[in-house]
């Protein structure tokens, strides 16, 4: 398209003598950093030999122009370059804003994203538009090294290099998500359709977002103004066959030349019972609603940003996962019982999980001339989670778990106005949390009442040593204070020896129960160093990290039935902070035809807090597996690989693979829920003679996870005998085939239409996923077709 435009403009200029070309573009170039005029800025008409320089007042004049369409290029030394389209019909006056000192005041890694392929892997908004019907965690698997830990088919959370939960942070719009991420069954409360883009922060950068980022940080790109008077509207409609699901997403964005912007995004998703090769799965529907509103105003040397979002989901929990007696549970786990199949319905009944999340933030920044950019932010989050069990009578309407977590956080950071070959940033953060489990459930609280106060401070620096070498480092210190009120059974309190080690926690003794008020303090220190070498498309990075992580409330206080997980979980007051020592070596290469990345890593974690299966227990609500938090030493070793080859302008091939091994050093045993070796193969063809048409085939092979903990013997009260419980047994390997056909219609004015037809599990394979914690009770989903229609205007 650009070449056609240049030919057209050449034709116009070739006949310019026959026209009356007397139009003028004049204006001013302003430094967005401090509001001062920029001298020596270049203002050119793209593709033509016509350019002028701004004077000492930032003024410029482009004369002798004809009617027509022009693309104005505005640039300055050490500034970003702007391209501004103008349909010229009369004399105009415009002001252009350039961000001077842009490399010192912004993330250097983000500015150099093309060369920083590996340590800051990214997913742009287009990918999320194509995956709106998937969960946020499933969409993240585009980044090599990320897989998903699932609870059924509707709850999934990201698993990064074998890590999940509190060890993988999610930063959304500059806010650390606080959504009870402690365990495996809490999906991030983020709608895929609301995401602008994602980057993965590791190494020294990760510590800016939190001191417990043992696995890494998933950073959602915030909305930024574009300093143009434009508006965009994106509408996506999607329907898929498995579950007869529908999705509608609307996004509107408005920007103004003066830096003002606002927008609104809303989505709705609904599906009924899913289907596998056996038939419909009981109670596997879902319903999800989200809305988000970003707005702000960026001036020359100051600005303000705000963001409000609301997310709500009602997830059905597979009915088969809640079993009435111990013998049936043993048979189901050991694979000796047929899976019960139901009918299709959109009704979501108990057991189910209902979650809602409110996020609100406001931040302001100010440039102190020749000193720093100062940012101050306050954010509020309220997360509610209700889990409904199978209960009798009117109590069936009450949740068995009803938790509310409120978080108030304040952060402030300074990015010093340094020279262009280095960056220096420091900040402080504090957060106050209140956790309230509703006593109206009539059920023992899984997580007790608690409040916590967190305080952290960090220092980050980057230095460009030469055109080839960069070094960056960070240090961080955090303090976590947790005050919790909890009842313990007297028998359990004494059997665990808490009456000796934690006698000062006791508030009252009610004979069969003991009321405690725990006061726990954890101080953590972390540091990281990253060294980068760049040469002719090659980039080699080495990351050294030492990270201390304080135990979270689930690891400390869990006691009771976790309904959505269909298991009993037990924490321990004796948990100590984790200490992780990580080495990562990352190599990437980029050329016009090829991209390649290879990332081996080794992570030694002392006092690793792991959730381990330990037995079965029968309660008044049925029989459930028992999982306990235990502390051990661990080694995580792995490698991520990805290669993309453009064989021609039309044909592209991508191959990726990930491997991670995790060993419990004290017991010389593997850990559960570690991803098996997986490989992905993708072939994409862009039709040369039908512009806008593409077809893609994707094959994914998951090996059998052979390194699992040993199964163990339990006493079966029905048979009065010891019996092997095969709770750690891994399913067989499998290969999944999917395909996508997409067509982008020729643009009509400002309107663009796209249509996309995709198919998943095209062979309708009957298989089980080791990373689905409900795999004992059903096979994975069968074939699924999706039709998506998108309008941009």
N, C-alpha and C positions, 0 to 999 in steps of 0.2 A: 504494500500500500504506500509505503514511504517513497519508493522509486517512482510510482505512478504520479504521486504528488509533485515530486521534483521535476519530472518531465512536463507536467502541466504548468508549473511555475516558470520553467525555462521557456516554454512556448509563449506564455504571457509576456515575459520580459523581452523576448525576441521581437515582439510586436509593440513594445512600449512606445515607440516613436509615433505610433498612430493613435495613442491615447493621451489624455490630458492628465498626467501623473503629478499631481500637486499636493497630495495628502501628506499629513505630518503626524508622527507619533512622538510626543515629548513627555518628559516625566522626571522622576527622581528615583535613585537607588538608595535604600536605607539599610543600615546595619540592624538586623533584628535583635542583635545582642544588646546594644545600648541606645538604639534610636538615633544614632548619628549618621550623617550622610556618608556614603562610601565613594571615595575618589578612585578613579581608575577601573571602575567596573566596565566590563565589555557588554554592550548591548548589540546583538547581531540578529539578522534575519536568517533563520536556519536554512542552509542549502544555497544561500546567495552570498556573493562577495560584497556584502554591505554591512558595515559595523561601525559603531562609534564608541567613544569612551566617556564616562561621566566625569564632570569637572570636580573642583574642590568642594562644591556644594552638593554633589551627587546628581546634578542636573544633566540631562542629555536631550538630543533632538535627532530624530531620524526623518529625513526629508525626501521628497521626490518619489513618493509611493503611490501606487495605483490602487483602485478598488480591488478587493480580493481577500483571500484567506492567507494569513501568515502565521508562522510559528516563531515567536521571539525567544531567543536564547540569551539569558542574563547570567553572567558569571563574574567571579572575582577570585583573586589569589586566596587560597585557604578557605574559600567558601563553597557551599554547595551550589550546583547549577540548577536554574529553573528554566523550564520550557513552557511558554504561555501561548496558547492559540488565540488568535485575534482575527475576527472577520471585519476587515477595514472598509467602511463606507463613508467615513467622515473623519476630520481631525479629532484626535483623542489625546487625553492626558492620563497617564497611569503612574502609580507608585509601586515599585518592586521592593520586596523585603528579602534580603539574603542573611543567612545565619552565619555571621562571622565567628571565628573560633569554634566552629561546629565540632571539630574533632576533639577538642579539649573538654567541651561542655556536655557532650553526649557519649554514650557507650561506644568506645572505639571499636569494640567487637561488632557492634551492629552496623557501623559505617562501613566496615571492611568485610561485610558478610560473605561476599563472593569468594574471598580468600580464606575465610574462617569457616569452612564447610563443616568441619568435624566437631570442634568443641562447642559450636553454637549451631547445631542442626536446627533446621527450621521447617515449618509447614505454613504455606501461605493461605490466604482466605479462599482461594479457588478450590483447594483440596477439601476444605471443610464444607463448602457449598455442595460438593459432590457426595459428601458423606453425612448429610443432615439427618438421615434416618437412623444412623448409628449412634451409639453412646459416645460421649466425649473421649472416654478411655479407649474405645475401639478405634476411633479416628486417629489417635496418637500413635498407633502402631506403624504409621508411615515413617516415623523416626526409628532407625535401626537400633535395636537394643531394648525397645519398649514392647512388652506383651501385656496381656490383660489377665487379671485374677477375677474370676466370675463367681457369682452366687446365682445360679440359674441363668436365665437368658436376658434379664432386664437390668441386673446390677453388675457393673464391671468397674474395676479401678485399675489405674496404670501400675505396672510392675516393671521397674527399671533396673536392669542388671541384677535381677534377683531380689530387689528391694521394693517394699511397698509401705503403705501406711504413713506413719510419722517420719519415715526416712526419706520420702519423696515429697517435696514441697510443691504446692501449686500457688503461683502468684498471679492473681487476676486483677488487671487494671491497676497494678501497683499495690494490691492488697493481698496479704497472705491469707489464703482460704482457711477458715476455721469451721469445719463441718463434720466434727466427730470422725476424723479420718483415722482414728486409732487402729481399727481392725480392718479386716478384709472385705466386709460386707457393706461398707459405706461408699457408694459411688460419689465422685465429685459432683457437687450440685451446680453443674454448668451445662447449658444447652449447647449442643454442637453448632446450631445455626447462629448463635450469638458471637462466635469466635472470629476475630479479625485475622489472627495468625498466631503461631506458637513458635517459640524457640526453646532450646534445651541449654541450660546453663550448668556447666561443670567447672571443676578446678577453682581458681581464685575467685572467679565471678560469683560462684554459687553462694559463698559466705556472705555476700551483701544481702541476700534474701532471708537467711536464717542460719543459726548455728548448728542445726540438727539435720542438715541436708546431706546425709550419708550417701544417698543414692544420686541426688542431683535435684535440680529445680526446673519445673515446667513453667515457663513464663508466657502468659497470654499478652499479646501486644495491645497496648492501650490505644484508644482513639486519639488521633492527632489532627490538628487543623492543616489545611493545604493552602490557605491564603489565596483562594480563588472563589469567585462568586459562582458556585455550582451547587447542584443538588442531584442526588442519586436515589433511585428506588429499586430495590431488588425483591422480587416475589418468587418464591419457590413452592411448588406443589408436588407432592410425592405420594405414591401409593405402592404398597408391596404385598405380595401374595401370601406369604407365610404369616398368618395372624391377621390377614386382611387389614393391614395397617395403613393409616393415612397420616400425612404430615403437611402442615401449612406454615410457611415462614415468610414474614414481611420485614423488610428493613428499609428505613428512610434516613438519609443523611443530608444535611444542609451545611454548606460552608460559605463564608463571606471573605472578601479580600482583607478586611480589617482584623482577621484572626478569630472572629466569632464562629462557633460551630455548635451544632446540636444534632441529635438523631433519636430514633426509636426503633427498637427491634422487638418483635413478638412472634412467638411460635406456639403451635399446638400439635401434639402427637398422641395418637390413640391406636391401640392394637388389641386383638382378642387372643384367644388361646393359640399358642404356637403348635406346629405340627412337625413330627419327625417321621421316619419310615414306618413306625409302629402305629401312628395315629395322632390324635390331638392330646396335648399335655394339659392336665387339669390345672386350672387357675394360674395361667402364665400370661395373662393380659397386662397391659400397662396404660397409663394415661399421664401425660406430661404437659405442663404449661410453663412458659417463661416470658418475661418481658424485661427489657433493659433500656435505660435512657442515659446516654452520655451527653454532656454539654460543657462548654467552657469558652474562654476568651483569652487569646494570647496577644499581648501587646509587645512593643519593642523590647522592653526590659522587665516586664512582669506579666503574670498571667494567672488564671485560675481554671481548674478542672474539677468536674463533679461527675459522679456516676451513681446510678441507682438501678438495682436489679432485683427481680423476684423470680424464684424458681420453685415449682411444686411438682411432685411426682407421686403417683400411686402405683406401686409395683406388686403384682401378684406373686406369691411365693408358691412354688410347685407343691401341690397338695400332697403328693406322695412322700415328701421329705419329712412330714410329721406323722409318726407311726405310734400306734397305741400301746404295743407291748414289746418287751425286750427281745423275745424270740423272733418276731417279724423284722425287727431292726437288724439283728444279726444276719438273718437270711438275706435281707436286702443289701447290706454292705458286702456280704460274701458272694452276691450274685446268684443266690439260690431261689429268688422269687421273681416271678414275671412282673413287669412294670404295668401298672393299671393305666388304662387309656380312657379319656372322656370324650365329650362332644365339643363342637365349637360354640363359643359364646364370648360376648364382650364383657360380661359380668366379672367383676373382681371381688372375690370373697376371701374370707380368712382361710389360711394365714396370708398376710400381706404386710407391706411396709409402706408407710406414708411419710414423706419428707417434704419440708419446705425450707427455703433459705432466703433471707433478706440481706442484701449488701448495700450499704450506702457509704460513699466517701466524698470528701472534699479536700482538695489540695491546692496550694498556692505556691508560686515561685517568684523570686526576685533576683535580678542580676545586680550585684554590687560591682561597679565599674572597676576593671582591672584587679578584681579580687576573687569573686566566686559567684556561683549560682546557688541560692539557698532555697530549699523546698521544705514546706511544712504540710503535714497531712494528718487528718483525723478520719478514721473509718469505724463503722459500726456493722456488726453482723449478728443475726439471730438465726439459729439453726434449730429446727424442731424435727424430731424423729419419733414416729409412733409405729410400733410393731404389734399387729393383731394376731392373737393365737386362736386355736380352736377351743372355745369355751362354751359352757352350757348356759341356756336361758338368756336373760338380759345381759349377763356378763360378757356374752359374745360380742356385744357392741363396744365394750371397753377395751382399750389397748392393754396388752400385757407389759409393754414397755412404752413409756411416754417421757422423752427427754427433751430438755430445752437448754441450749447453750448460747449465752450472750457474750459478745466480745466487744470491748471498747479499746481502740488502739490509737496511739499517736506516734508519729515518726518525723524526724527531721534530719536532713542531710545537706552537706556542703560539697559541691564539686568545684574545686579550686580552679581559678583561671590561670592555668599554667601554659607553658609554651606547647607547641603542637606536637612535640615528640614525647610528651609524657602527660599523664593524668593522675590526679590525686583526689580521693573522695573519702569522707568520713561521715558517720551518721549515728544516731541514737534512736532506739525504739522502745516503747513500753506498751504492754497490753494487760488489761484486766478482764478476767473471765468469771462468769457466774454460771454454774451448772445446776439445774433444778430438775430432778426426776419427780414427776407428778405422783404423789402417794395414792391418788384416787384409783389407780390401776388395781389395787388390792393384791399386788404381786411384789415379792422381794425385789428391790431395786438392783438392776444389773450393775450400774455405776451410781455411786452415792452422791449426795449433795456435796459440792465443793466450790471453792473459789480459788483462783490462782492469780498471781501477779508475776509477769515476766518482764525482764529488763535486759536489753542487749545493746551493745555498741560495737562498731566495726571500723576498720581502716583499710582502704583499698588503694592500690597504686599500680600504674602501668608506665613502663619506660621503653621507648623505641631506641635500641642501641645503634642500629644501622638499618640500611634498607632490607636486610635479611633477618635481623634478630630483634625479638621483643621479649620482655620479661614482665610478669605481673605477679603481685602477691597480695595477700589479705590476712588480717588477723581479726579475731572476734572473741568477745567475752559475753556470756549470758548468765543471768541468775533467774531461777525458777522457784517460786514459793507456792506450795499447795496446802490448803487447809481443807480437810474433808471430815464430814460427820457420817459415821457408818455404824450400823448394827452388825455384830457377829454372833453366830451361835456360840454359846459358851464352850461346847464340846470341840468345835472347830478351832476356836481361839486358843484353847489349851493344847490340842493335838499338834498344832503348828508351832508351839512354843512362843506364841506372841505374848502370853502372860508373863514371860520372863524378859523378852527383848523389848517389848513395847508397853510395859505396864504404865508408863506415864501418859499414854494415850487414853486410858480408861476414864470415862466421865461418870458412868453409872452401871451398876450390876443388877440385872433383873432376873437373876437366878439362871434361866435358860438362855438369856441373851445379854450381851454386853454392848453398851453404847460407847463409842470411841470418838475422839476428836484428834485426828492425825494432823501434825504440823511438820511438813517436810520441806527441806531446802536443798537445792542442787545448784552448784556453781560449775559452769562448763567453760572451757577455753578451746578455741579452734584456730588453725592456721593453714594456709595453702600457698603454694608457689607453683607458677606455671611459666615455662620457657618455650618460646616458639621460634622456629626457623622457617623462613620463606625464601624460595628460589625458583623462579620460572614455572610457577604453577604448582610446585611441590610445597607442602607444609608439614612440618614435623613438630608436634607439641608433646611436652612432658609435664604431667601434673603430679605434684606431691601434696597430699592432704593429711592433716591430723584433725579429727573431728570428735568432739565429745557430745553425746546426746543424753539428756535427762529422760527417765522413764515417763511415759504418759499415764493418764488416769486409768485407762483400761488395763495396762500392765501391772499397775499397783493394786487396784481395788475390785476388778471384775469378780463377780460371784453370782452365778445364776444362769438362767436359760436365755440364750441369745436367739430370739425367735426367727429372725431372717436368716441366721446362719444354721438354724436347726441343730444347735449344740449347746452344751453347758461349758462356760468359760470361767476359769479361776485365775485370779491375779495373785501377786505376792508383795507384801510390804517390804520385803528384803531386797527389792530390786535396786541395783546400783546403776550409775550412769555408764553408758557404753563408751568405748574408746576405739575409734576406727583409724587405721593407718592404711592409706590408699595410694597406690601408684598406678597411673594411667599413661600409656604411650599411644599417641594418636597420629596416624599418618594419613594425609589426604593429597590427592592430585586432581587438578582440573585443567582441561583443555577444551577446545571447541567440540571435539568428538567424544571426550571421555571424562568421567568423574570416577574417583576411586577413593575409598576410605577403609582403613584397617585400624581397629582400636582394641588392643589387648589391655587387660587391667588385672590388678591383684588388690584385694581388700581384706586385711586382717582386722577382725573386730574382737576385742576383748570384752568380756561381760555382755555378750550379745543376748538380747532378750527375744526368745523364740516361743511361739505358741505350738505346743506339741500334743498330739493325741495320747491320752493316758488310760482310757477305759470307757465304760458305758454306765449309765445311771438311769434308773426308772423313777419318774416323778408322777404327780397326780395329773400332769398334762401329757404323759406319754414317756417313751423311752428315747434317750438321746446320747450321742457320744460326748465324752468329757475331754476337753482340751485344757491344758495348763500352761501358763507362762513360766518358763524356766530360763535360767541364766547359764550361759556357757561361753566358750571361746569359739570363734568361727573363722574359716577361710572362704572367701568368695573369689573365684578365679574365672575369667571368661574372656571372650573375644567377640567383637562385632565387626561385620564385614559387609560392604556394599559396593557394587560396581555397576556403572551405567555406561553403555556404549551406543553412540549414534552412528549406525552403519551408513545412514544417508539422512537427508533432510526429512524423509518420510518414516524411516524404520529406527526404532529405539528398543534396546534390550537392557533390562535391569535384573541383577541378581544380588540377593542379600542372604546373610546367614548370621545366626547368633548362637553362642554356646556359653553356658554358665554352670559352674560346679560349686556347690556349697557344702562344706563339711563341718560337722559338729566335732571339734577337736577333743573335747572331754570324753565323749562317748564313741569317738571314731565312727560316726554314722552320718549319712546325708540328712539334710533337712527336708521336710515336706514342702510342697507348693513352690518348688523351684522349676522354672521353665525347662522343658526338654529341648534338645537341639532342634532347630527349625531352619528351613531354607525357603526363600521366596523367589519366584521366577516370573518376570513380567515382560511381555512382548507387546509393543504398541506400534500401530501403523497409521500414519496420516495420509489420507488419499490425496494424491497429487492433482487428479483431474476433477475431484469433487471437494472444493475447498470448504473446510469446516467439518468434514466427516472423519471420524477416527474410530478405530476398533482396538480393543485391548484384551489380552488373555493373561490371566494370572494363575499360577500354580503354587500351592503352598504345601510343603511336606513337613509334617511334624513327626519326629522320631519317638519311639517309646522311651519314656523316662526310666532308665534302668537303675538309676542311683536314687533309691528311696529308702526311708527307714524300715527296719524289720517290723513285720507284723508281730502281734503279741497275743498271749493267751489270756482269756478272761474266764471267770466262773459264770456258767449259765445256770441260773436258779431253777429253770424249768427242767433241765436234764440232770441237774446236780453234778455236772461234769465240767472240767476245763475244756475250752473250745478256742480254736484259733480265730481271731478277728482280723480279717484281711483289709483293714482300713487304709493301709498305705499302698496297696497293690495298684500299679499303674496300668492304664488301658494300653491297647496296641497302637502302633504307629498308623498314620493315615495321610492320604493325599486329597486335597481339596482343589477343585477347579472352578474358577469364576471367569466372567467375561463382561465387558462393557462396550456398548456401541453408543457413540455420542455424535450429535450433529449441532453445529453452531450456525444458525441461519445468517445470511448476509445482513449487515446492519441497515436498518431503515431509519434514517435520521439519527435520533439519539436512542432508539430502541433496539435492543438486541435480544433475540430469542435463542434458547438452548433447550435441547431435548436429550435425555439420557436413558438408555435401557440397559439394565444390568441383571446378571444372574449369579447367584451364589450357590455353592455346593451343587453344581450342575449335574453331577452323577448321582445325586440323591443318596449319598453315602450314609450308612448307618455306623456311627462312631461315637466315641467318648473323648472328651477333652480333659486331660489331667489337671488343668488349671481351673476347672469348674468344680467347686466344692460340693455341688449337688450331683456329681456324676454317678453316685451310687444309686440314684433314684430315677434317672432317665438318660436316654441317649441325646446327642446334640440335634439341632434343628436340621430338617431336610432341605430340599431345594427351595429357593426363594427368588422370585423375580421382582424387580422394582422398576417403575416408570417414573421419571422425574422431569418436570417441565419448569423452566426458569425464564424470567423476564427481567432484563435490566433496562431501566429507562430513567 
